[in-house]
Amino acid sequence: MKIAIIGYGKMGKGIEKMASGKHEVLVVNRHKSLAEQLEGCDVAIEFSVPEAAAKNITACIDAGVPVVSGTTGWMDDLKDIASYCSFHEGKFLYASNFSIGVQLFFQLNKRLSEMMRDYTDMYKVRMEEIHHTTKMDAPSGTAITLAEGIIEQHKQLEKWISIDEDSAGDEGDAIPILSKRIDEVKGTHKVFWSSSIDEIQIEHKAFSRDGFIIGAIKAAEWLSQQKEPGFYSMQDVLEG
């Protein structure tokens, strides 16, 4: 299988290193035509920057190349890209986090949120995410996915808001998310359900980027084998 890597940051370099032993890998040169470089590729893995993600993904769809994207910070365009994928019968898989452990954490978060439905008069939910200082978006895409999972289960929680460490008070119908940036932290996400008498906490902590890299390659391998066009998720990969 020939994989095109779009975006050559830490994730792109990690994917190149890990995938090269099993697949042919092409690192896309951003100064050259993307469409021309995609010729002969079986799948693309896109980890670029928010400003370029939508353009990169549509270029892959136009070229008939299945594309896996993990770029975060551009979610306002995701519905439009999903519609574009459907109209052009492309194959597109998006995940805010490709780690298998995080995917399980998403499910755990939804289950706990469902269990807390009858206790929202006692417990208030809040979140915290910690990443390395070079991460450009805040809150993280993973934190937003977690918040959306909670909102799905609670009609009275309508949105999430980003807060800083000095913020305090009753956020009402919003889930407060505190973002911290600390050198070399690979990714930690915490969800707290707190009352005046106790607190329930779930946490996922990444020790390296390997989990994200393995998951992204697995997603690309899976997507390249799909016969039907569509907009897919990591849940599809795990179930397939």
N, C-alpha and C positions, 0 to 999 in steps of 0.2 A: 504494500500500500504506500502511496506517495502522499505525504502530509505537507501542506503549506502552512508555515507559521507566520502569522501576521501580528507584528508587535514583538520587539526583541528586548523586553525588559527582563526582570528576574524570572517571571513565569515562562516567557518565551525561551529564554536560555535553558531553563530547567527542562522544558518539554523537549527541546532539541537534543539535549544530552541523554535523556532517558529513552526517547523514542528511536534514536539513531541505531541502536543495537538490533531493532526489530523491523523498522520501516525506513523507507527512503524519505529524507527530510529536506525541504526547501525553505530556507529563511527568506521571506519576501523583502526585497529592497524597496523602501518607501519612496525612493527617488525615481523608480521606474514604473511602468504601467503595471498595475495590479492584474488587470484582465489578461495581459500577455503572460505574466508569471504563473497564473493559475492553470494555464493549458497543461493537460496531462496529469493534473493533481486529482486524487480520489476524494480528498476532504481537506478542509482548512480549519485551523484552530486560531481563533482571534482573541488576543489579549493586548489591546492597544491602549488608547486613551479615550475618554468620553466623547471628545469632539470628533473623533474619526470613526467610532464604532459603527454607527448606522451606515455610513458611506461604504465602509469595508464589507459589511454584511450584505448590502444590496449588490455590491460588485460580485460577490461570490454567487449569490442567487442568479444574477444575470448570466454568469459564466457556467451555470449548471453544476456548480461545485457545492456539495453539502458543507455547511459551516457550523462550527461549534464556537460559541462566544462566552467568555467569562468576564468581559470588561464591565465594570460597574460605573455608576454615576451618570447614566444616560437613559434612565427608565422612562422618562416622559415620551420617548420615541419608540418604546418597545411595542406598543399596540400597533402602531403604524407599520413597523417592520414585520410583525407577525402577519398583518393583512397583506403586505407586499409579498411575503413568502407564499401565502395561500393563493393569491391571484396569479403568481408566476410559477406555481407548482414547484416551489423550491423545498429544500430540506434544511431546516434551521433548528439548532438546539441551543437554548440559553440556560445558564445557571449562574446564580450569584456566588455559588461556592460548589466546587466539584468534589470536595472531600466526602467519602462514603460516611465517615463519622458525623459530619455536619448534616448530611441528608437524614441520618437516623435522628439527629438532634432536632431537626425540623419536625419530624413526626412526634417525638417526645414532647416538644413544645406545644404542638396542637392538641395532643391528648391531655396534657396538664391544663391547658386553657379550657378545654371542654369540661374537665372535672371541676374547675373553679367557677363555672357559671352560676351556681347557686350560692356562692359565697362572696360575691363582689361587694356586698355591703360591709364585709369584714376586711377583705384583702384588696390592696391597691397594687397594680403591676407597674414595674419600671425595669429598664434595661441598661446594660453597660457593655460597651465594646472597646477593646484595646488593640491597637495595631502599631506597626513600625512608623517612624516619623516621615517616611517617604510616601505613605499612602495618601492619594490625592483627594478621595471623597470621604465625607463624614456626614451622617453615620455610614457605616459600611453597607454594601449590598446585602450581606448576610444578615445584619441587624434589621434592615428594612424587611427582608423576607420573614424573619421571626416575628416582627411586629404585625405584618400583614396576616400571618397565621393566627395570631391572637385575636385580631380584629374580626376575622372570619367567624370566631366562636362567640363574640360578645357584641351585641347590638348597641350597647351603651358606649363602647369604645369606637370612635369614628375615625381616628387618625393617630399618627405619631408626631412627636415634635423633638427637635434636637435641643438639648440643654447643655449648660456648662456646670462646673463644679460649684459655682456660687448660686445656681438656681435653686429655688425652694418654693414650696407651696403646693396647692391643689391644682393639678393640670386638667381637672374635669374629665372631658371625654377623650383626652389624648394620652397616649403612652409616651412618657418621657424617655429619651435615649441619651445617655451620657457617653461621649466619645473621648477617648484618651489616646495620645500618640507618644509612644515610648520606644527608644532605640531597640531594634532587633526583635521586637515582639511579633511573632508570626500571625497571631490572631487569637483573641480570647473573647467569648461572648457569654454574657450572664443574663438570666431572666430572674427577677425577684418578685415574689408575691408576699407583700408585707402587711401585717396587722399590728395592733397595739400589743399583742401578746406573743407573737411568734413570726417566723419568716420561712418561706419555702424558696429554695434557690436551685436552679439547674444551670450547669456551666459546661461549655465546650472549650477546650484549650488545644491549640495546634502547637506541636513541638518543632515542626519543619514544614516546608512547602511541598514535601514529597506526596502527601495525601492529596493535595490539590492537583499536582501534576499527574499522578497515577489516574485520578478520576477523569481528568480532561482527556487523556489518551484513550482511556476506556470508552468515554463518550464518543470520541471521534471514530474509533473502531466500530462501535455499535451503529452510529449514524450512517457510516459508509455502506453498511449492509442492508439498510432499510429500503424496501422496494417502493413504499408509498411516500409521496411528498407530505410535508406537514411541519408544524411547529412543535418541537418536542422539549422535554425537560429531563433532568436527571432521574426523576421518578420513573419515567418511561424506561430508562436504561436499567435501573435496578429491577424493574418488574419484567423486563424483556429477556 
